[in-house]
Each structure stands twice: as C-alpha cells, then as structure tokens.
Amino acid sequence: MNSDASWSKSYSCDVHATRQTIWRALSDVPNWTLWNPGVKSVQMDGNFATGTWFSMELPDGDVIRSKLIDVSAPQHFIDETWVGETLIEVEHSIEVMADDQYRVIYAVNSQGPDAQAIGEAVSADFPDVLARLAKYVNERTAG
C-alpha cells in the first residue's frame, strides 16, 4: 500500500441554535460523553486551546491520544490522531446558514497506509454523533 495514500470525507448536520451555544457544546470536553456515544471518557492535558493534548477512552476500553492543532473559537477546531502510521485530522466547524441556523461539519482527512479504511472506521459514527450533538444543543437551548 502506498504510504502517501489519502482519503477525506465530510459529514454535516444543521442545528437551530446560536454559534456560541454550539461552540460551548463542542468545547465542553468533559461533557462530550453526554452526546457522543463513541466517547467513554476524556482527559485534557490543559485548556481547550491549540497545542493541547487529550486522551479519549472509547467504549471498548481503547485509548486514543490526540492533539488540538488549531482552535479558532467559535468557528472551528482541528484535532489530529495517529493510528499506527496513518494520520487522522478532523476539522469540527460551525458555518452560518441563517439567523440561529448553523451547519456543523466534521471533515475527516486521513493520510498514510490504509488511509481510506482507517478514515472510514474512525468516522463511521459521525452522522450519529452529529445528530446527537444537534439534539443535545436543542435540549440545552429549550431548557
């Protein structure tokens, strides 16, 4: 397999809330477990800022170590994770659609051996995660 292989795909969900409300949910790392079933727990090594490392425990007990490589509140953040020799970057962005209507986009890019297979595996639950994020944000807005 070519070590320079790459793969990318984007997933999105429209959310009726303010950008700040959506950003609060995305940057409130300890509460990711409330809307992301793929996260059992998260340990941040500092503030939610560019350069900070975090460890995410998955439901099966595996732990993934990732780094925030670009945090631009309240527009987007990008994290990167190495899976073996394959680099996975995920950009989580909030785009304006209309008044109090935003699109949350998870764009995954993978590069390295088995980039497509690993990228697809990492992002398989993104549609469900985004739907749960929208529900979580809407419940917070309504409550």
Chimera marker file (.cmm) of the C-alpha trace (Angstrom):
<marker_set name="trace">
<marker id="1" x="0.000" y="0.000" z="0.000" r="1" g="1" b="0" radius="0.5"/>
<marker id="2" x="1.254" y="3.471" z="-0.839" r="1" g="1" b="0" radius="0.5"/>
<marker id="3" x="2.247" y="5.314" z="2.352" r="1" g="1" b="0" radius="0.5"/>
<marker id="4" x="1.183" y="8.574" z="0.724" r="1" g="1" b="0" radius="0.5"/>
<marker id="5" x="-2.388" y="7.380" z="0.241" r="1" g="1" b="0" radius="0.5"/>
<marker id="6" x="-5.018" y="9.831" z="1.413" r="1" g="1" b="0" radius="0.5"/>
<marker id="7" x="-8.765" y="9.894" z="1.932" r="1" g="1" b="0" radius="0.5"/>
<marker id="8" x="-11.251" y="12.551" z="3.022" r="1" g="1" b="0" radius="0.5"/>
<marker id="9" x="-14.947" y="12.899" z="3.671" r="1" g="1" b="0" radius="0.5"/>
<marker id="10" x="-17.259" y="15.462" z="5.279" r="1" g="1" b="0" radius="0.5"/>
<marker id="11" x="-20.377" y="14.956" z="7.358" r="1" g="1" b="0" radius="0.5"/>
<marker id="12" x="-22.788" y="17.694" z="8.402" r="1" g="1" b="0" radius="0.5"/>
<marker id="13" x="-25.888" y="18.459" z="10.415" r="1" g="1" b="0" radius="0.5"/>
<marker id="14" x="-27.957" y="21.633" z="10.605" r="1" g="1" b="0" radius="0.5"/>
<marker id="15" x="-28.557" y="22.961" z="14.112" r="1" g="1" b="0" radius="0.5"/>
<marker id="16" x="-31.075" y="25.605" z="15.179" r="1" g="1" b="0" radius="0.5"/>
<marker id="17" x="-29.108" y="27.456" z="17.859" r="1" g="1" b="0" radius="0.5"/>
<marker id="18" x="-26.561" y="30.223" z="18.153" r="1" g="1" b="0" radius="0.5"/>
<marker id="19" x="-22.972" y="29.648" z="17.150" r="1" g="1" b="0" radius="0.5"/>
<marker id="20" x="-21.898" y="30.286" z="20.759" r="1" g="1" b="0" radius="0.5"/>
<marker id="21" x="-24.294" y="27.618" z="22.076" r="1" g="1" b="0" radius="0.5"/>
<marker id="22" x="-22.956" y="25.080" z="19.585" r="1" g="1" b="0" radius="0.5"/>
<marker id="23" x="-19.358" y="26.091" z="20.368" r="1" g="1" b="0" radius="0.5"/>
<marker id="24" x="-19.964" y="25.654" z="24.102" r="1" g="1" b="0" radius="0.5"/>
<marker id="25" x="-21.061" y="22.055" z="23.462" r="1" g="1" b="0" radius="0.5"/>
<marker id="26" x="-18.087" y="21.317" z="21.196" r="1" g="1" b="0" radius="0.5"/>
<marker id="27" x="-15.523" y="22.853" z="23.541" r="1" g="1" b="0" radius="0.5"/>
<marker id="28" x="-17.023" y="21.420" z="26.763" r="1" g="1" b="0" radius="0.5"/>
<marker id="29" x="-14.834" y="18.330" z="26.584" r="1" g="1" b="0" radius="0.5"/>
<marker id="30" x="-15.889" y="16.666" z="29.887" r="1" g="1" b="0" radius="0.5"/>
<marker id="31" x="-19.482" y="16.602" z="28.606" r="1" g="1" b="0" radius="0.5"/>
<marker id="32" x="-18.740" y="15.023" z="25.213" r="1" g="1" b="0" radius="0.5"/>
<marker id="33" x="-19.898" y="11.784" z="26.828" r="1" g="1" b="0" radius="0.5"/>
<marker id="34" x="-23.435" y="13.229" z="27.072" r="1" g="1" b="0" radius="0.5"/>
<marker id="35" x="-23.876" y="13.356" z="23.301" r="1" g="1" b="0" radius="0.5"/>
<marker id="36" x="-21.104" y="11.240" z="21.771" r="1" g="1" b="0" radius="0.5"/>
<marker id="37" x="-21.654" y="7.515" z="22.398" r="1" g="1" b="0" radius="0.5"/>
<marker id="38" x="-18.179" y="6.809" z="20.992" r="1" g="1" b="0" radius="0.5"/>
<marker id="39" x="-16.564" y="8.511" z="23.995" r="1" g="1" b="0" radius="0.5"/>
<marker id="40" x="-16.461" y="6.787" z="27.375" r="1" g="1" b="0" radius="0.5"/>
<marker id="41" x="-14.246" y="9.456" z="28.966" r="1" g="1" b="0" radius="0.5"/>
<marker id="42" x="-11.867" y="12.265" z="28.024" r="1" g="1" b="0" radius="0.5"/>
<marker id="43" x="-8.837" y="13.615" z="29.849" r="1" g="1" b="0" radius="0.5"/>
<marker id="44" x="-7.496" y="17.004" z="28.714" r="1" g="1" b="0" radius="0.5"/>
<marker id="45" x="-3.859" y="17.901" z="29.428" r="1" g="1" b="0" radius="0.5"/>
<marker id="46" x="-4.712" y="21.607" z="29.635" r="1" g="1" b="0" radius="0.5"/>
<marker id="47" x="-7.183" y="24.143" z="28.309" r="1" g="1" b="0" radius="0.5"/>
<marker id="48" x="-9.174" y="23.742" z="25.102" r="1" g="1" b="0" radius="0.5"/>
<marker id="49" x="-6.545" y="25.532" z="23.009" r="1" g="1" b="0" radius="0.5"/>
<marker id="50" x="-4.172" y="24.941" z="20.118" r="1" g="1" b="0" radius="0.5"/>
<marker id="51" x="-1.381" y="22.604" z="21.173" r="1" g="1" b="0" radius="0.5"/>
<marker id="52" x="-3.260" y="20.814" z="23.969" r="1" g="1" b="0" radius="0.5"/>
<marker id="53" x="-3.185" y="17.013" z="24.048" r="1" g="1" b="0" radius="0.5"/>
<marker id="54" x="-6.090" y="14.875" z="25.209" r="1" g="1" b="0" radius="0.5"/>
<marker id="55" x="-6.799" y="11.180" z="25.751" r="1" g="1" b="0" radius="0.5"/>
<marker id="56" x="-10.141" y="9.737" z="24.774" r="1" g="1" b="0" radius="0.5"/>
<marker id="57" x="-11.276" y="6.377" z="26.115" r="1" g="1" b="0" radius="0.5"/>
<marker id="58" x="-13.561" y="4.503" z="23.749" r="1" g="1" b="0" radius="0.5"/>
<marker id="59" x="-16.414" y="2.251" z="24.924" r="1" g="1" b="0" radius="0.5"/>
<marker id="60" x="-14.279" y="-0.854" z="24.237" r="1" g="1" b="0" radius="0.5"/>
<marker id="61" x="-11.545" y="0.430" z="26.574" r="1" g="1" b="0" radius="0.5"/>
<marker id="62" x="-9.087" y="1.516" z="23.876" r="1" g="1" b="0" radius="0.5"/>
<marker id="63" x="-7.498" y="4.912" z="24.498" r="1" g="1" b="0" radius="0.5"/>
<marker id="64" x="-6.760" y="7.333" z="21.670" r="1" g="1" b="0" radius="0.5"/>
<marker id="65" x="-4.259" y="10.156" z="22.164" r="1" g="1" b="0" radius="0.5"/>
<marker id="66" x="-4.976" y="13.299" z="20.135" r="1" g="1" b="0" radius="0.5"/>
<marker id="67" x="-3.780" y="16.877" z="19.846" r="1" g="1" b="0" radius="0.5"/>
<marker id="68" x="-5.695" y="20.079" z="19.165" r="1" g="1" b="0" radius="0.5"/>
<marker id="69" x="-3.723" y="21.562" z="16.274" r="1" g="1" b="0" radius="0.5"/>
<marker id="70" x="-5.949" y="24.583" z="15.556" r="1" g="1" b="0" radius="0.5"/>
<marker id="71" x="-8.592" y="26.098" z="17.831" r="1" g="1" b="0" radius="0.5"/>
<marker id="72" x="-10.331" y="29.189" z="16.454" r="1" g="1" b="0" radius="0.5"/>
<marker id="73" x="-13.285" y="29.909" z="18.732" r="1" g="1" b="0" radius="0.5"/>
<marker id="74" x="-16.131" y="29.927" z="17.906" r="1" g="1" b="0" radius="0.5"/>
<marker id="75" x="-15.604" y="28.895" z="14.267" r="1" g="1" b="0" radius="0.5"/>
<marker id="76" x="-13.735" y="25.584" z="14.351" r="1" g="1" b="0" radius="0.5"/>
<marker id="77" x="-11.197" y="23.295" z="15.891" r="1" g="1" b="0" radius="0.5"/>
<marker id="78" x="-8.994" y="20.646" z="14.327" r="1" g="1" b="0" radius="0.5"/>
<marker id="79" x="-7.579" y="17.631" z="16.106" r="1" g="1" b="0" radius="0.5"/>
<marker id="80" x="-5.063" y="15.095" z="14.890" r="1" g="1" b="0" radius="0.5"/>
<marker id="81" x="-4.596" y="11.493" z="15.891" r="1" g="1" b="0" radius="0.5"/>
<marker id="82" x="-2.080" y="8.914" z="14.757" r="1" g="1" b="0" radius="0.5"/>
<marker id="83" x="-3.479" y="5.434" z="14.163" r="1" g="1" b="0" radius="0.5"/>
<marker id="84" x="-0.326" y="3.432" z="13.624" r="1" g="1" b="0" radius="0.5"/>
<marker id="85" x="1.392" y="5.161" z="10.712" r="1" g="1" b="0" radius="0.5"/>
<marker id="86" x="-1.779" y="6.865" z="9.490" r="1" g="1" b="0" radius="0.5"/>
<marker id="87" x="-2.539" y="10.466" z="10.416" r="1" g="1" b="0" radius="0.5"/>
<marker id="88" x="-6.185" y="11.366" z="11.002" r="1" g="1" b="0" radius="0.5"/>
<marker id="89" x="-7.213" y="15.020" z="11.135" r="1" g="1" b="0" radius="0.5"/>
<marker id="90" x="-10.773" y="16.042" z="11.924" r="1" g="1" b="0" radius="0.5"/>
<marker id="91" x="-11.985" y="19.601" z="11.497" r="1" g="1" b="0" radius="0.5"/>
<marker id="92" x="-15.104" y="20.421" z="13.510" r="1" g="1" b="0" radius="0.5"/>
<marker id="93" x="-16.554" y="23.640" z="12.076" r="1" g="1" b="0" radius="0.5"/>
<marker id="94" x="-19.660" y="25.761" z="12.537" r="1" g="1" b="0" radius="0.5"/>
<marker id="95" x="-20.916" y="27.566" z="9.423" r="1" g="1" b="0" radius="0.5"/>
<marker id="96" x="-23.655" y="30.202" z="9.273" r="1" g="1" b="0" radius="0.5"/>
<marker id="97" x="-26.763" y="29.194" z="7.326" r="1" g="1" b="0" radius="0.5"/>
<marker id="98" x="-29.308" y="31.816" z="8.548" r="1" g="1" b="0" radius="0.5"/>
<marker id="99" x="-30.331" y="33.513" z="11.805" r="1" g="1" b="0" radius="0.5"/>
<marker id="100" x="-29.829" y="30.928" z="14.565" r="1" g="1" b="0" radius="0.5"/>
<marker id="101" x="-29.352" y="28.227" z="11.921" r="1" g="1" b="0" radius="0.5"/>
<marker id="102" x="-25.883" y="26.764" z="11.623" r="1" g="1" b="0" radius="0.5"/>
<marker id="103" x="-24.308" y="23.774" z="9.937" r="1" g="1" b="0" radius="0.5"/>
<marker id="104" x="-21.873" y="21.729" z="11.982" r="1" g="1" b="0" radius="0.5"/>
<marker id="105" x="-19.375" y="19.973" z="9.744" r="1" g="1" b="0" radius="0.5"/>
<marker id="106" x="-16.969" y="17.191" z="10.654" r="1" g="1" b="0" radius="0.5"/>
<marker id="107" x="-14.382" y="16.906" z="7.868" r="1" g="1" b="0" radius="0.5"/>
<marker id="108" x="-12.028" y="13.952" z="8.240" r="1" g="1" b="0" radius="0.5"/>
<marker id="109" x="-8.755" y="13.658" z="6.336" r="1" g="1" b="0" radius="0.5"/>
<marker id="110" x="-6.517" y="10.631" z="6.601" r="1" g="1" b="0" radius="0.5"/>
<marker id="111" x="-3.068" y="10.100" z="5.163" r="1" g="1" b="0" radius="0.5"/>
<marker id="112" x="-0.864" y="7.047" z="5.280" r="1" g="1" b="0" radius="0.5"/>
<marker id="113" x="-1.160" y="3.294" z="4.974" r="1" g="1" b="0" radius="0.5"/>
<marker id="114" x="-4.785" y="2.142" z="4.694" r="1" g="1" b="0" radius="0.5"/>
<marker id="115" x="-5.942" y="5.787" z="4.775" r="1" g="1" b="0" radius="0.5"/>
<marker id="116" x="-9.400" y="5.015" z="3.418" r="1" g="1" b="0" radius="0.5"/>
<marker id="117" x="-10.117" y="2.011" z="5.651" r="1" g="1" b="0" radius="0.5"/>
<marker id="118" x="-8.891" y="3.785" z="8.787" r="1" g="1" b="0" radius="0.5"/>
<marker id="119" x="-10.633" y="7.046" z="7.858" r="1" g="1" b="0" radius="0.5"/>
<marker id="120" x="-13.915" y="5.229" z="7.246" r="1" g="1" b="0" radius="0.5"/>
<marker id="121" x="-13.612" y="3.348" z="10.546" r="1" g="1" b="0" radius="0.5"/>
<marker id="122" x="-12.819" y="6.492" z="12.542" r="1" g="1" b="0" radius="0.5"/>
<marker id="123" x="-15.709" y="8.454" z="11.002" r="1" g="1" b="0" radius="0.5"/>
<marker id="124" x="-18.335" y="5.701" z="10.747" r="1" g="1" b="0" radius="0.5"/>
<marker id="125" x="-20.316" y="7.100" z="13.678" r="1" g="1" b="0" radius="0.5"/>
<marker id="126" x="-20.033" y="10.784" z="12.673" r="1" g="1" b="0" radius="0.5"/>
<marker id="127" x="-23.628" y="11.016" z="11.293" r="1" g="1" b="0" radius="0.5"/>
<marker id="128" x="-24.987" y="9.663" z="14.601" r="1" g="1" b="0" radius="0.5"/>
<marker id="129" x="-22.637" y="11.851" z="16.658" r="1" g="1" b="0" radius="0.5"/>
<marker id="130" x="-23.741" y="14.978" z="14.771" r="1" g="1" b="0" radius="0.5"/>
<marker id="131" x="-27.432" y="14.109" z="15.184" r="1" g="1" b="0" radius="0.5"/>
<marker id="132" x="-26.897" y="13.612" z="18.918" r="1" g="1" b="0" radius="0.5"/>
<marker id="133" x="-24.972" y="16.886" z="19.139" r="1" g="1" b="0" radius="0.5"/>
<marker id="134" x="-27.885" y="18.719" z="17.479" r="1" g="1" b="0" radius="0.5"/>
<marker id="135" x="-30.351" y="17.113" z="19.899" r="1" g="1" b="0" radius="0.5"/>
<marker id="136" x="-28.130" y="17.934" z="22.893" r="1" g="1" b="0" radius="0.5"/>
<marker id="137" x="-27.765" y="21.581" z="21.815" r="1" g="1" b="0" radius="0.5"/>
<marker id="138" x="-31.503" y="21.899" z="21.149" r="1" g="1" b="0" radius="0.5"/>
<marker id="139" x="-32.330" y="20.475" z="24.584" r="1" g="1" b="0" radius="0.5"/>
<marker id="140" x="-29.938" y="22.963" z="26.209" r="1" g="1" b="0" radius="0.5"/>
<marker id="141" x="-31.471" y="25.835" z="24.223" r="1" g="1" b="0" radius="0.5"/>
<marker id="142" x="-35.058" y="24.802" z="25.053" r="1" g="1" b="0" radius="0.5"/>
<marker id="143" x="-34.234" y="24.140" z="28.716" r="1" g="1" b="0" radius="0.5"/>
<link id1="1" id2="2" r="1" g="1" b="0" radius="0.2"/>
<link id1="2" id2="3" r="1" g="1" b="0" radius="0.2"/>
<link id1="3" id2="4" r="1" g="1" b="0" radius="0.2"/>
<link id1="4" id2="5" r="1" g="1" b="0" radius="0.2"/>
<link id1="5" id2="6" r="1" g="1" b="0" radius="0.2"/>
<link id1="6" id2="7" r="1" g="1" b="0" radius="0.2"/>
<link id1="7" id2="8" r="1" g="1" b="0" radius="0.2"/>
<link id1="8" id2="9" r="1" g="1" b="0" radius="0.2"/>
<link id1="9" id2="10" r="1" g="1" b="0" radius="0.2"/>
<link id1="10" id2="11" r="1" g="1" b="0" radius="0.2"/>
<link id1="11" id2="12" r="1" g="1" b="0" radius="0.2"/>
<link id1="12" id2="13" r="1" g="1" b="0" radius="0.2"/>
<link id1="13" id2="14" r="1" g="1" b="0" radius="0.2"/>
<link id1="14" id2="15" r="1" g="1" b="0" radius="0.2"/>
<link id1="15" id2="16" r="1" g="1" b="0" radius="0.2"/>
<link id1="16" id2="17" r="1" g="1" b="0" radius="0.2"/>
<link id1="17" id2="18" r="1" g="1" b="0" radius="0.2"/>
<link id1="18" id2="19" r="1" g="1" b="0" radius="0.2"/>
<link id1="19" id2="20" r="1" g="1" b="0" radius="0.2"/>
<link id1="20" id2="21" r="1" g="1" b="0" radius="0.2"/>
<link id1="21" id2="22" r="1" g="1" b="0" radius="0.2"/>
<link id1="22" id2="23" r="1" g="1" b="0" radius="0.2"/>
<link id1="23" id2="24" r="1" g="1" b="0" radius="0.2"/>
<link id1="24" id2="25" r="1" g="1" b="0" radius="0.2"/>
<link id1="25" id2="26" r="1" g="1" b="0" radius="0.2"/>
<link id1="26" id2="27" r="1" g="1" b="0" radius="0.2"/>
<link id1="27" id2="28" r="1" g="1" b="0" radius="0.2"/>
<link id1="28" id2="29" r="1" g="1" b="0" radius="0.2"/>
<link id1="29" id2="30" r="1" g="1" b="0" radius="0.2"/>
<link id1="30" id2="31" r="1" g="1" b="0" radius="0.2"/>
<link id1="31" id2="32" r="1" g="1" b="0" radius="0.2"/>
<link id1="32" id2="33" r="1" g="1" b="0" radius="0.2"/>
<link id1="33" id2="34" r="1" g="1" b="0" radius="0.2"/>
<link id1="34" id2="35" r="1" g="1" b="0" radius="0.2"/>
<link id1="35" id2="36" r="1" g="1" b="0" radius="0.2"/>
<link id1="36" id2="37" r="1" g="1" b="0" radius="0.2"/>
<link id1="37" id2="38" r="1" g="1" b="0" radius="0.2"/>
<link id1="38" id2="39" r="1" g="1" b="0" radius="0.2"/>
<link id1="39" id2="40" r="1" g="1" b="0" radius="0.2"/>
<link id1="40" id2="41" r="1" g="1" b="0" radius="0.2"/>
<link id1="41" id2="42" r="1" g="1" b="0" radius="0.2"/>
<link id1="42" id2="43" r="1" g="1" b="0" radius="0.2"/>
<link id1="43" id2="44" r="1" g="1" b="0" radius="0.2"/>
<link id1="44" id2="45" r="1" g="1" b="0" radius="0.2"/>
<link id1="45" id2="46" r="1" g="1" b="0" radius="0.2"/>
<link id1="46" id2="47" r="1" g="1" b="0" radius="0.2"/>
<link id1="47" id2="48" r="1" g="1" b="0" radius="0.2"/>
<link id1="48" id2="49" r="1" g="1" b="0" radius="0.2"/>
<link id1="49" id2="50" r="1" g="1" b="0" radius="0.2"/>
<link id1="50" id2="51" r="1" g="1" b="0" radius="0.2"/>
<link id1="51" id2="52" r="1" g="1" b="0" radius="0.2"/>
<link id1="52" id2="53" r="1" g="1" b="0" radius="0.2"/>
<link id1="53" id2="54" r="1" g="1" b="0" radius="0.2"/>
<link id1="54" id2="55" r="1" g="1" b="0" radius="0.2"/>
<link id1="55" id2="56" r="1" g="1" b="0" radius="0.2"/>
<link id1="56" id2="57" r="1" g="1" b="0" radius="0.2"/>
<link id1="57" id2="58" r="1" g="1" b="0" radius="0.2"/>
<link id1="58" id2="59" r="1" g="1" b="0" radius="0.2"/>
<link id1="59" id2="60" r="1" g="1" b="0" radius="0.2"/>
<link id1="60" id2="61" r="1" g="1" b="0" radius="0.2"/>
<link id1="61" id2="62" r="1" g="1" b="0" radius="0.2"/>
<link id1="62" id2="63" r="1" g="1" b="0" radius="0.2"/>
<link id1="63" id2="64" r="1" g="1" b="0" radius="0.2"/>
<link id1="64" id2="65" r="1" g="1" b="0" radius="0.2"/>
<link id1="65" id2="66" r="1" g="1" b="0" radius="0.2"/>
<link id1="66" id2="67" r="1" g="1" b="0" radius="0.2"/>
<link id1="67" id2="68" r="1" g="1" b="0" radius="0.2"/>
<link id1="68" id2="69" r="1" g="1" b="0" radius="0.2"/>
<link id1="69" id2="70" r="1" g="1" b="0" radius="0.2"/>
<link id1="70" id2="71" r="1" g="1" b="0" radius="0.2"/>
<link id1="71" id2="72" r="1" g="1" b="0" radius="0.2"/>
<link id1="72" id2="73" r="1" g="1" b="0" radius="0.2"/>
<link id1="73" id2="74" r="1" g="1" b="0" radius="0.2"/>
<link id1="74" id2="75" r="1" g="1" b="0" radius="0.2"/>
<link id1="75" id2="76" r="1" g="1" b="0" radius="0.2"/>
<link id1="76" id2="77" r="1" g="1" b="0" radius="0.2"/>
<link id1="77" id2="78" r="1" g="1" b="0" radius="0.2"/>
<link id1="78" id2="79" r="1" g="1" b="0" radius="0.2"/>
<link id1="79" id2="80" r="1" g="1" b="0" radius="0.2"/>
<link id1="80" id2="81" r="1" g="1" b="0" radius="0.2"/>
<link id1="81" id2="82" r="1" g="1" b="0" radius="0.2"/>
<link id1="82" id2="83" r="1" g="1" b="0" radius="0.2"/>
<link id1="83" id2="84" r="1" g="1" b="0" radius="0.2"/>
<link id1="84" id2="85" r="1" g="1" b="0" radius="0.2"/>
<link id1="85" id2="86" r="1" g="1" b="0" radius="0.2"/>
<link id1="86" id2="87" r="1" g="1" b="0" radius="0.2"/>
<link id1="87" id2="88" r="1" g="1" b="0" radius="0.2"/>
<link id1="88" id2="89" r="1" g="1" b="0" radius="0.2"/>
<link id1="89" id2="90" r="1" g="1" b="0" radius="0.2"/>
<link id1="90" id2="91" r="1" g="1" b="0" radius="0.2"/>
<link id1="91" id2="92" r="1" g="1" b="0" radius="0.2"/>
<link id1="92" id2="93" r="1" g="1" b="0" radius="0.2"/>
<link id1="93" id2="94" r="1" g="1" b="0" radius="0.2"/>
<link id1="94" id2="95" r="1" g="1" b="0" radius="0.2"/>
<link id1="95" id2="96" r="1" g="1" b="0" radius="0.2"/>
<link id1="96" id2="97" r="1" g="1" b="0" radius="0.2"/>
<link id1="97" id2="98" r="1" g="1" b="0" radius="0.2"/>
<link id1="98" id2="99" r="1" g="1" b="0" radius="0.2"/>
<link id1="99" id2="100" r="1" g="1" b="0" radius="0.2"/>
<link id1="100" id2="101" r="1" g="1" b="0" radius="0.2"/>
<link id1="101" id2="102" r="1" g="1" b="0" radius="0.2"/>
<link id1="102" id2="103" r="1" g="1" b="0" radius="0.2"/>
<link id1="103" id2="104" r="1" g="1" b="0" radius="0.2"/>
<link id1="104" id2="105" r="1" g="1" b="0" radius="0.2"/>
<link id1="105" id2="106" r="1" g="1" b="0" radius="0.2"/>
<link id1="106" id2="107" r="1" g="1" b="0" radius="0.2"/>
<link id1="107" id2="108" r="1" g="1" b="0" radius="0.2"/>
<link id1="108" id2="109" r="1" g="1" b="0" radius="0.2"/>
<link id1="109" id2="110" r="1" g="1" b="0" radius="0.2"/>
<link id1="110" id2="111" r="1" g="1" b="0" radius="0.2"/>
<link id1="111" id2="112" r="1" g="1" b="0" radius="0.2"/>
<link id1="112" id2="113" r="1" g="1" b="0" radius="0.2"/>
<link id1="113" id2="114" r="1" g="1" b="0" radius="0.2"/>
<link id1="114" id2="115" r="1" g="1" b="0" radius="0.2"/>
<link id1="115" id2="116" r="1" g="1" b="0" radius="0.2"/>
<link id1="116" id2="117" r="1" g="1" b="0" radius="0.2"/>
<link id1="117" id2="118" r="1" g="1" b="0" radius="0.2"/>
<link id1="118" id2="119" r="1" g="1" b="0" radius="0.2"/>
<link id1="119" id2="120" r="1" g="1" b="0" radius="0.2"/>
<link id1="120" id2="121" r="1" g="1" b="0" radius="0.2"/>
<link id1="121" id2="122" r="1" g="1" b="0" radius="0.2"/>
<link id1="122" id2="123" r="1" g="1" b="0" radius="0.2"/>
<link id1="123" id2="124" r="1" g="1" b="0" radius="0.2"/>
<link id1="124" id2="125" r="1" g="1" b="0" radius="0.2"/>
<link id1="125" id2="126" r="1" g="1" b="0" radius="0.2"/>
<link id1="126" id2="127" r="1" g="1" b="0" radius="0.2"/>
<link id1="127" id2="128" r="1" g="1" b="0" radius="0.2"/>
<link id1="128" id2="129" r="1" g="1" b="0" radius="0.2"/>
<link id1="129" id2="130" r="1" g="1" b="0" radius="0.2"/>
<link id1="130" id2="131" r="1" g="1" b="0" radius="0.2"/>
<link id1="131" id2="132" r="1" g="1" b="0" radius="0.2"/>
<link id1="132" id2="133" r="1" g="1" b="0" radius="0.2"/>
<link id1="133" id2="134" r="1" g="1" b="0" radius="0.2"/>
<link id1="134" id2="135" r="1" g="1" b="0" radius="0.2"/>
<link id1="135" id2="136" r="1" g="1" b="0" radius="0.2"/>
<link id1="136" id2="137" r="1" g="1" b="0" radius="0.2"/>
<link id1="137" id2="138" r="1" g="1" b="0" radius="0.2"/>
<link id1="138" id2="139" r="1" g="1" b="0" radius="0.2"/>
<link id1="139" id2="140" r="1" g="1" b="0" radius="0.2"/>
<link id1="140" id2="141" r="1" g="1" b="0" radius="0.2"/>
<link id1="141" id2="142" r="1" g="1" b="0" radius="0.2"/>
<link id1="142" id2="143" r="1" g="1" b="0" radius="0.2"/>
</marker_set>
